[in-house]
């Protein structure tokens, strides 16, 4: 019973998914998963700008900074969890590779072909999960607090005929727009990183639970 299932799994994972037509689809989906799509730039309407005074602008900026800080906290948690699983996966992957080499290097008369196929699948899944986890921590790509002076002190904002109070309000309105962009960008990045983390956990569970069951059936 175990051998036909193992053959089928080996075919689908290590052979069918590497044929030319399927490989193109696979590469396309991987690119989509790792593509860093930039969010649309949000603009305050002219009517809303006229309704925002200095105190309202300060309140909006304060709340936006809290939302940005939360998105960075989510990013930190995803990174720390990915690091923790990577530390666990490195010895497990090394063990799977060692077992594969040990089983494959045996004499053809005593070699168990089904065990070799099983260890090939487990090794493949371990490496796939490890790569996914590494892409979560390197690079991180999130946007942090604050802006460089050159992004703030530019001629368009400083050389106009508005009063100092109006100039300051314009800076705040521009910062509201900037904070919204950072929040939307971080949320999108975090969503993809969390999805990759969940996918890596699913791959690990399938690899080790399924591998343990198949190995017990082969014994």
C-alpha positions as CSV (number, residue, x, y, z in Angstrom):
1,X,0.0,0.0,0.0
2,X,2.8,2.4,0.9
3,X,4.8,1.9,-2.3
4,X,2.1,3.0,-4.8
5,X,1.3,6.1,-2.7
6,X,5.0,6.9,-2.4
7,X,5.5,6.5,-6.2
8,X,2.5,8.8,-6.8
9,X,3.8,11.5,-4.4
10,X,7.3,11.2,-5.8
11,X,6.0,11.7,-9.3
12,X,3.9,14.7,-8.5
13,X,6.4,16.5,-6.3
14,X,9.7,15.8,-8.0
15,X,8.8,15.0,-11.6
16,X,5.4,16.4,-12.6
17,X,6.0,19.9,-11.0
18,X,9.3,20.1,-12.9
19,X,8.0,19.5,-16.4
20,X,8.3,22.5,-18.7
21,X,4.6,23.6,-18.8
22,X,4.1,23.2,-15.1
23,X,7.5,24.8,-14.3
24,X,6.4,28.0,-16.0
25,X,3.2,28.2,-14.0
26,X,5.1,27.4,-10.8
27,X,7.7,30.2,-11.5
28,X,4.9,32.6,-12.3
29,X,3.1,31.9,-9.0
30,X,6.4,32.2,-7.1
31,X,7.1,35.5,-8.7
32,X,3.6,36.7,-7.8
33,X,4.1,35.6,-4.2
34,X,7.4,37.5,-3.8
35,X,6.5,40.5,-6.0
36,X,6.5,43.7,-3.9
37,X,3.4,45.5,-5.2
38,X,3.3,49.2,-4.2
39,X,-0.1,50.4,-2.8
40,X,-1.9,53.2,-4.5
41,X,-1.0,56.7,-3.3
42,X,-3.9,58.0,-1.2
43,X,-4.8,61.7,-1.7
44,X,-6.8,64.0,0.6
45,X,-9.5,65.8,-1.4
46,X,-9.3,69.6,-1.6
47,X,-12.5,69.8,0.3
48,X,-11.2,67.7,3.2
49,X,-7.9,69.6,3.3
50,X,-9.8,72.8,3.8
51,X,-11.6,71.2,6.8
52,X,-8.4,70.1,8.6
53,X,-6.8,72.6,11.0
54,X,-3.6,72.3,13.0
55,X,-5.1,70.3,15.9
56,X,-7.0,67.9,13.7
57,X,-3.8,67.3,11.7
58,X,-1.9,66.5,14.9
59,X,-4.6,64.1,16.0
60,X,-4.6,62.2,12.6
61,X,-0.8,62.1,12.6
62,X,-0.8,60.7,16.2
63,X,-3.2,57.9,15.3
64,X,-1.4,57.2,12.1
65,X,1.9,56.8,13.9
66,X,0.3,54.3,16.2
67,X,-1.0,52.3,13.2
68,X,2.5,52.4,11.7
69,X,4.1,51.2,14.9
70,X,1.6,48.3,15.1
71,X,2.5,47.3,11.5
72,X,6.2,47.3,12.5
73,X,5.4,45.2,15.6
74,X,3.6,42.6,13.4
75,X,6.6,42.6,11.2
76,X,8.9,42.0,14.2
77,X,6.8,39.1,15.4
78,X,6.7,37.4,12.0
79,X,10.5,37.8,11.8
80,X,11.1,36.3,15.3
81,X,8.8,33.4,14.6
82,X,10.5,32.7,11.3
83,X,13.9,32.8,13.0
84,X,12.7,30.3,15.6
85,X,11.5,27.8,12.9
86,X,14.7,28.3,10.9
87,X,16.7,27.3,13.9
88,X,14.6,24.1,14.2
89,X,14.6,23.4,10.5
90,X,18.4,23.5,9.9
91,X,19.2,20.4,11.9
92,X,16.0,18.6,10.6
93,X,16.9,19.4,7.0
94,X,20.5,18.2,7.6
95,X,19.2,15.0,9.1
96,X,16.9,14.4,6.1
97,X,19.8,15.0,3.7
98,X,22.0,12.7,5.7
99,X,19.4,9.9,5.7
100,X,18.9,10.4,2.0
101,X,22.7,10.1,1.3
102,X,23.0,7.1,3.6
103,X,20.1,5.2,2.0
104,X,21.1,6.1,-1.6
105,X,24.7,5.1,-1.1
106,X,23.9,1.6,-0.1
107,X,24.5,-1.3,-2.5
108,X,21.8,-1.8,-5.1
109,X,21.0,-5.2,-3.8
110,X,20.3,-4.0,-0.2
111,X,19.0,-0.5,-1.1
112,X,15.4,0.2,-0.4
113,X,14.2,2.3,-3.4
114,X,11.0,3.4,-1.7
115,X,12.9,4.8,1.3
116,X,15.2,6.7,-1.1
117,X,12.2,8.2,-2.7
118,X,10.6,9.1,0.7
119,X,13.8,10.8,1.8
120,X,14.0,12.7,-1.5
121,X,10.5,14.0,-0.9
122,X,11.2,15.0,2.7
123,X,14.4,16.7,1.8
124,X,12.7,18.6,-1.0
125,X,9.9,19.8,1.3
126,X,12.4,20.7,4.0
127,X,14.4,22.8,1.6
128,X,11.3,24.5,0.2
129,X,10.1,25.4,3.7
130,X,13.6,26.7,4.6
131,X,13.8,28.9,1.6
132,X,10.3,30.3,2.3
133,X,11.4,31.1,5.9
134,X,14.6,32.8,4.8
135,X,12.6,35.0,2.4
136,X,10.6,36.2,5.4
137,X,13.7,37.4,7.3
138,X,15.9,38.5,4.4
139,X,15.0,41.1,3.3
140,X,12.4,42.6,5.6
141,X,11.4,45.5,3.3
142,X,9.0,47.3,5.7
143,X,9.0,51.1,6.0
144,X,9.9,52.6,9.4
145,X,9.1,55.8,11.3
146,X,10.3,59.2,10.2
147,X,11.7,60.7,7.0
148,X,15.0,62.0,5.8
149,X,15.4,65.8,5.9
150,X,15.9,65.9,2.1
151,X,12.4,64.5,1.7
152,X,10.9,67.3,3.9
153,X,13.0,70.4,3.2
154,X,12.4,70.7,-0.6
155,X,11.9,73.8,-2.6
156,X,8.2,73.2,-3.5
157,X,7.2,73.2,0.2
158,X,9.6,76.0,1.4
159,X,9.4,78.5,-1.4
160,X,5.8,79.5,-1.4
161,X,3.8,82.5,-0.4
162,X,2.0,80.9,2.5
163,X,2.4,82.1,6.1
164,X,4.6,80.0,8.5
165,X,1.5,78.5,10.1
166,X,0.0,77.5,6.8
167,X,3.4,76.0,5.7
168,X,3.5,73.9,8.8
169,X,-0.1,72.7,8.2
170,X,0.9,71.8,4.6
171,X,3.8,69.8,6.0
172,X,1.5,68.0,8.3
173,X,-1.0,67.2,5.5
174,X,1.8,65.9,3.4
175,X,2.9,63.7,6.4
176,X,-0.6,62.3,6.8
177,X,-0.4,61.2,3.1
178,X,3.0,59.7,3.7
179,X,2.0,57.8,6.8
180,X,-1.0,56.3,5.0
181,X,1.3,55.1,2.3
182,X,3.7,53.5,4.8
183,X,0.8,51.8,6.7
184,X,-0.7,50.4,3.4
185,X,2.7,49.3,2.2
186,X,3.7,47.6,5.5
187,X,0.3,45.8,5.7
188,X,0.7,44.4,2.2
189,X,4.3,43.3,3.0
190,X,3.2,41.7,6.3
191,X,0.3,39.9,4.7
192,X,2.7,38.2,2.2
193,X,5.2,37.4,4.9
194,X,2.5,35.9,7.2
195,X,1.2,33.9,4.2
196,X,4.7,32.5,3.5
197,X,5.1,31.6,7.1
198,X,1.8,29.7,7.2
199,X,2.7,28.0,3.9
200,X,6.1,26.9,5.3
201,X,4.4,25.5,8.4
202,X,2.0,23.5,6.2
203,X,4.9,22.2,4.1
204,X,6.7,21.1,7.3
205,X,3.6,19.4,8.7
206,X,3.0,17.5,5.5
207,X,6.6,16.6,5.2
208,X,7.1,15.2,8.6
209,X,3.7,13.8,9.5
210,X,3.3,12.3,6.0
211,X,6.9,11.1,6.0
212,X,6.5,9.4,9.4
213,X,3.4,7.6,8.3
214,X,4.9,6.5,5.0
215,X,8.1,5.4,6.8
216,X,6.1,3.3,9.3
217,X,4.2,1.7,6.4
218,X,7.5,0.8,4.7
219,X,9.0,-0.9,7.8
